[in-house]
Amino acid sequence: MNISSVVVQTVPKYLEKLVEDLKNCDACDYHMHDEKGRIIVTIEGDGVSEELKKMKVIEALPHVVSADMQMAYSEDELDMHMERLENADAVPVMLHDNDLKPEEIIYNGDLKKKDLEGFAAQFDNTKR
């Protein structure tokens, strides 16, 4: 199941009419609007193709200037990532290696691949 939010734009003089049309439309669920003509709706579908069909229905309504998908949620994609995380080893394999010396570990993570060996050597020189 996919769920996406859509911002529908109209000119303010047609706002109330378009809000009413969207509320009565089977393609989406109305949520809110502002006085500038921006309307927030959500669409649901078994896949992207069904959502695109619903977007075309919304775009075809009278007085729609634009309809743009803003956020999307895919239940299948979330399930796939959750399964991957649940089956992942929480501890990197190298940390189970009793023969690995700490000084042989080069960290290239959050420190943007800085030369930690050079940094450690500089630190060791300042302690002498």
Secondary structure, 3 states (H helix, E strand, C coil): CEEEEEEEECCHHHHHHHHHHHHCCCCCEEEEECCCCEEEEEEEECCHHHHHHHHHHHHCCCCCCEEEEEEEEEHHHHHHHHHHHHHCCCCCHHHHCCCCCHHHCCCCCCCCCCCHHHHHHHHHHHHC
